[in-house]
């Protein structure tokens, strides 16, 4: 790699790094807000927010890598052209073929990272996210039992803790706890008040909530009577939550599971994983000629057409993926039809316009027209 190629490579790589960092910061902030919202509603423990956020990185990187490289090439090459650097490079013999060689090297690096994220890291991380959330919903110790919150445990039972204390050895100590039970056909509604309580697992793995020095108010029963009981210790089993689990998504399955399943949705997901790295190659090679602008027109002269092509590509790809998953479109050619169409309609024709062969052919055609006249 000569000096000019290294200069172009470093400039595009630095630009991509900056764009990738900004995009990841924006989308990770949105994801963080989403998890914080779920934690504030008690759907997930607050302690899991950082883990869930970290596990979202590969999924976000799948979408940010193509866009960051696309914009980096558009901005860097456009800057070279607007500042007449590309004119100087061409004057010393730096051809369009060499420029494509540098871009291809960047494409290969990004495709390798994308394949690792798409086919391996992202499914594992999403599956891990689902396991953590479902475990939190099933494990009573991981419920958001915070001070000043009403926590629905199971059925008609609701717990309110005025002061959630610290963890002492193997159990959690709580102060001033209230348990509300709506009752059913065989039992009357009740309110249990205790000055202190603790929660722990026993040897059999059952989760127990123990209330200490409290009062239980029951009623009215069928006869309209009330009952008041005093206790030094009251123990109750807190059952695991059996419902409300998040369903497993197709994106959480491994490649082997997708191939063995044979459903339309699984085939659509598998095709999408294959198409994503191909997309990087198609779109980045497509944007190279769009980055070549006249210095008088400015570096953003072709920015809007490039963005429209990029958005249209993904709209078509997502549309085909949804149609395949619903069984409305055949698996083959499936999503592969989108990169093939864009390759022959945009990428190849646009790149041929900057070649010596195209210029000679155009000059020969013009000469032929003049001779005929």
C-alpha positions in Angstrom: 0.0 0.0 0.0 1.5 3.3 -1.1 1.4 6.6 0.7 -1.8 7.9 -1.0 -3.6 4.6 -0.3 -2.5 4.7 3.4 -3.7 8.3 3.6 -7.1 7.5 2.2 -7.4 4.3 4.4 -6.6 6.2 7.6 -8.9 9.1 6.8 -11.9 6.9 6.1 -11.1 4.7 9.1 -11.0 7.7 11.4 -14.2 9.1 10.0 -15.9 5.8 10.4 -14.8 5.5 14.0 -16.2 8.9 14.8 -19.5 8.2 13.1 -19.8 4.7 14.6 -19.1 6.1 18.1 -21.8 8.9 17.7 -24.4 6.5 16.3 -23.7 3.9 19.0 -24.0 6.5 21.7 -27.4 7.7 20.3 -28.9 4.3 19.9 -27.5 2.9 23.1 -28.9 5.9 25.0 -32.3 5.0 23.6 -31.9 1.4 24.6 -30.8 2.5 28.1 -33.9 4.6 28.5 -36.0 1.7 27.4 -34.5 -0.6 30.0 -34.7 2.1 32.7 -38.4 2.5 31.9 -39.0 -1.3 32.3 -37.0 -1.3 35.6 -39.1 1.7 36.9 -42.3 -0.3 36.2 -40.9 -3.3 38.1 -40.7 -5.5 34.9 -37.0 -6.1 35.4 -34.6 -5.6 38.3 -32.6 -2.4 38.2 -29.4 -4.4 38.7 -29.8 -6.0 35.3 -29.9 -2.8 33.3 -26.2 -2.6 32.8 -26.0 -6.3 31.8 -28.8 -6.0 29.3 -27.3 -2.8 27.9 -23.9 -4.5 27.4 -25.6 -7.5 25.7 -27.3 -5.1 23.2 -24.0 -3.9 21.8 -23.5 -6.6 19.1 -27.1 -6.1 17.8 -26.6 -2.4 17.6 -23.2 -2.9 15.9 -24.9 -5.0 13.1 -26.8 -1.9 12.0 -24.2 0.7 12.8 -21.3 -0.8 10.9 -22.8 -0.6 7.4 -24.1 2.9 8.0 -20.9 4.2 9.5 -18.7 2.9 6.7 -21.2 4.2 4.1 -21.2 7.7 5.6 -17.4 7.6 6.1 -16.7 6.9 2.5 -19.3 9.5 1.4 -17.8 12.2 3.6 -14.1 11.4 3.1 -14.1 11.0 -0.7 -16.4 14.0 -1.0 -13.9 16.0 1.1 -11.0 14.9 -1.2 -13.0 16.0 -4.2 -14.2 19.3 -2.8 -10.7 20.3 -1.8 -9.3 19.2 -5.2 -7.1 16.5 -3.5 -8.7 13.9 -5.8 -7.7 15.9 -8.8 -4.1 15.9 -7.6 -4.2 12.2 -7.0 -5.5 11.5 -10.5 -2.8 13.7 -12.0 0.0 11.6 -10.4 -1.6 8.4 -11.7 -3.8 7.3 -8.8 -6.6 5.5 -10.7 -10.2 4.7 -9.7 -9.1 1.0 -9.5 -6.6 1.8 -6.8 -9.2 3.7 -4.8 -11.6 0.8 -5.0 -8.8 -1.4 -3.8 -8.5 0.6 -0.6 -12.3 0.7 -0.1 -12.4 -3.1 -0.7 -9.9 -3.6 2.1 -12.1 -1.6 4.5 -15.1 -3.6 3.3 -13.4 -6.9 4.1 -12.6 -5.8 7.6 -16.1 -4.6 8.2 -17.6 -7.7 6.7 -15.5 -9.9 9.0 -16.7 -8.0 12.1 -20.3 -8.0 10.8 -20.3 -11.8 10.2 -19.0 -12.4 13.8 -21.7 -10.2 15.3 -24.6 -11.3 13.0 -24.0 -15.1 13.1 -22.5 -15.7 16.5 -22.4 -12.8 19.0 -25.8 -11.2 18.4 -27.9 -14.4 18.7 -26.0 -15.5 21.8 -26.4 -12.0 23.4 -30.1 -11.8 22.6 -30.7 -15.3 24.0 -28.8 -14.3 27.1 -30.9 -11.2 27.5 -34.1 -13.3 27.2 -32.8 -15.7 29.9 -31.9 -13.0 32.3 -35.3 -11.2 31.9 -37.3 -14.5 32.3 -35.2 -15.6 35.3 -35.9 -12.2 36.9 -39.6 -12.7 36.3 -39.5 -16.2 37.8 -37.1 -15.6 40.7 -38.9 -13.8 43.6 -35.5 -12.6 45.0 -34.9 -10.7 41.8 -38.2 -8.8 41.8 -37.9 -5.0 42.1 -38.8 -5.0 45.9 -38.0 -1.4 46.6 -39.2 1.0 49.2 -42.5 2.7 48.5 -43.7 0.3 45.8 -46.6 -2.1 45.5 -45.3 -5.5 44.3 -47.8 -8.0 42.9 -46.5 -11.5 43.7 -49.1 -13.9 42.5 -52.9 -14.0 42.2 -54.4 -11.4 44.5 -51.4 -11.0 46.8 -49.8 -7.5 46.8 -46.8 -6.5 49.0 -45.8 -3.0 50.1 -42.5 -2.3 51.8 -42.0 0.9 53.6 -38.3 0.4 54.2 -36.2 -2.2 52.3 -33.2 -2.9 54.5 -29.9 -4.6 53.8 -28.9 -8.2 53.1 -27.9 -10.0 56.3 -26.0 -13.3 55.6 -28.3 -15.4 53.3 -31.5 -13.4 53.6 -32.9 -10.0 52.8 -34.1 -7.9 55.8 -37.1 -5.6 55.4 -38.9 -3.2 57.8 -42.6 -2.3 58.0 -44.1 -4.6 55.4 -47.7 -4.9 54.4 -49.3 -7.9 52.6 -52.7 -7.4 50.9 -54.7 -10.5 49.8 -57.9 -10.1 47.9 -59.2 -13.5 48.9 -61.1 -16.0 46.9 -64.1 -18.3 47.1 -62.7 -20.2 50.2 -60.8 -17.5 52.0 -61.7 -14.0 53.1 -59.6 -10.9 52.1 -56.9 -10.0 54.5 -54.3 -7.4 55.4 -51.1 -8.5 57.2 -48.9 -5.9 58.8 -45.5 -6.6 60.3 -42.7 -4.4 61.8 -40.0 -6.5 60.1 -39.6 -9.3 57.6 -37.0 -11.4 55.8 -36.9 -13.4 52.6 -34.7 -16.5 52.0 -34.5 -19.8 50.2 -34.7 -23.1 52.1 -32.8 -26.3 51.5 -35.4 -27.5 48.9 -35.1 -24.3 46.9 -38.4 -22.8 48.0 -38.6 -19.1 48.5 -40.0 -18.1 51.9 -41.3 -14.7 53.1 -41.1 -14.6 56.9 -43.1 -11.8 58.8 -42.0 -11.0 62.4 -44.1 -9.5 65.2 -47.2 -8.5 63.2 -51.0 -8.4 63.0 -53.4 -10.0 60.5 -56.8 -8.6 59.8 -59.2 -10.9 57.9 -62.7 -10.2 56.7 -65.4 -9.7 56.1 -66.2 -13.4 55.6 -69.5 -15.0 54.4 -71.2 -14.0 57.7 -69.8 -10.4 57.6 -67.5 -11.0 60.5 -63.9 -9.8 60.9 -61.0 -11.6 62.6 -57.8 -10.1 64.1 -54.8 -12.3 64.8 -51.4 -11.5 66.4 -48.3 -13.4 65.6 -44.6 -13.5 66.4 -43.6 -15.2 63.2 -45.6 -15.9 60.0 -44.1 -17.7 57.1 -45.5 -18.1 53.6 -44.1 -19.6 50.4 -43.8 -17.2 47.5 -44.4 -19.2 44.3 -42.4 -18.6 41.2 -44.0 -16.5 38.5 -45.3 -18.9 35.8 -46.6 -16.3 33.4 -45.5 -13.1 31.8 -42.3 -14.5 30.3 -40.9 -12.9 27.2 -41.2 -15.2 24.2 -38.1 -16.4 22.4 -37.5 -14.5 19.1 -36.2 -16.0 15.9 -33.1 -13.8 16.2 -32.1 -15.6 19.4 -31.7 -19.0 17.6 -28.3 -20.2 16.4 -27.5 -20.9 12.8 -27.9 -24.7 13.2 -31.3 -24.2 14.9 -32.5 -22.0 12.0 -31.5 -24.5 9.4 -33.0 -27.5 11.3 -36.3 -25.8 12.0 -37.4 -25.3 8.4 -40.1 -22.7 9.0 -40.5 -19.6 6.8 -39.6 -17.3 9.7 -36.4 -19.2 10.4 -35.4 -19.2 6.7 -36.0 -15.5 6.5 -33.8 -14.9 9.5 -31.0 -17.1 8.1 -31.1 -15.3 4.8 -31.0 -11.9 6.6 -27.8 -13.0 8.4 -26.2 -13.9 5.1 -27.4 -10.7 3.3 -26.1 -8.3 6.0 -22.3 -8.7 5.2 -23.1 -8.7 1.4 -25.0 -5.4 2.0 -21.8 -3.7 3.2 -20.1 -4.6 0.0 -22.9 -3.6 -2.3 -23.7 -0.2 -0.6 -20.2 0.9 0.0 -19.0 0.2 -3.5 -22.1 2.0 -4.7 -21.4 5.1 -2.7 -17.8 5.5 -4.1 -18.9 7.1 -7.4 -21.6 9.1 -5.6 -18.8 10.6 -3.5 -17.0 12.0 -6.6 -18.4 15.5 -6.8 -17.4 18.7 -8.6 -15.4 21.0 -6.3 -17.7 23.8 -7.3 -20.8 22.0 -6.2 -19.5 21.1 -2.7 -18.9 17.8 -0.8 -22.6 17.2 -0.1 -23.8 17.6 -3.6 -24.8 13.9 -3.9 -25.5 13.3 -0.2 -29.3 13.2 -0.6 -29.4 10.7 -3.5 -26.9 8.4 -1.6 -29.1 8.4 1.6 -32.3 7.8 -0.4 -30.6 4.7 -2.1 -29.4 3.5 1.3 -32.8 3.8 3.0 -34.6 2.3 0.0 -32.3 -0.8 0.1 -33.1 -1.5 3.7 -36.8 -0.9 3.2 -36.9 -3.4 0.4 -34.8 -5.9 2.4 -37.0 -5.6 5.5 -40.1 -5.9 3.3 -38.9 -9.1 1.7 -37.9 -10.5 5.0 -41.4 -9.9 6.5 -43.0 -11.4 3.4 -40.9 -14.5 3.5 -41.6 -14.9 7.3 -45.3 -14.8 6.6 -45.0 -17.2 3.7 -46.1 -14.6 1.1 -42.8 -14.7 -0.9 -40.7 -17.7 -1.9 -37.6 -18.5 0.1 -35.5 -18.4 -3.0 -34.5 -16.0 -4.4 -35.8 -14.4 -1.2 -33.9 -11.4 0.3 -31.0 -12.2 -2.1 -33.0 -10.5 -4.8 -32.4 -7.1 -3.2 -28.5 -7.0 -3.4 -28.6 -8.5 -6.9 -31.0 -5.8 -8.1 -28.9 -3.0 -6.5 -25.7 -4.5 -7.8 -26.8 -4.4 -11.5 -28.9 -1.3 -11.4 -26.7 1.0 -9.3 -23.3 -0.4 -8.2 -21.9 -1.7 -11.5 -23.2 1.1 -13.8 -22.1 3.9 -11.4 -18.6 2.5 -11.0 -18.2 2.0 -14.8 -18.8 5.7 -15.4 -15.4 6.5 -13.8 -13.3 4.0 -15.7 -11.0 4.6 -18.7 -12.9 2.1 -20.7 -16.1 4.0 -20.3 -14.5 7.3 -21.2 -12.9 5.8 -24.3 -16.2 4.2 -25.3 -18.0 7.5 -24.8 -15.4 9.4 -26.8 -15.6 6.9 -29.6 -19.4 7.1 -29.7 -19.2 10.9 -29.8 -16.7 10.8 -32.6 -18.8 8.3 -34.5 -21.8 10.6 -34.2 -19.8 13.6 -35.6 -18.6 11.5 -38.5 -22.2 10.5 -39.4 -23.3 14.1 -39.3 
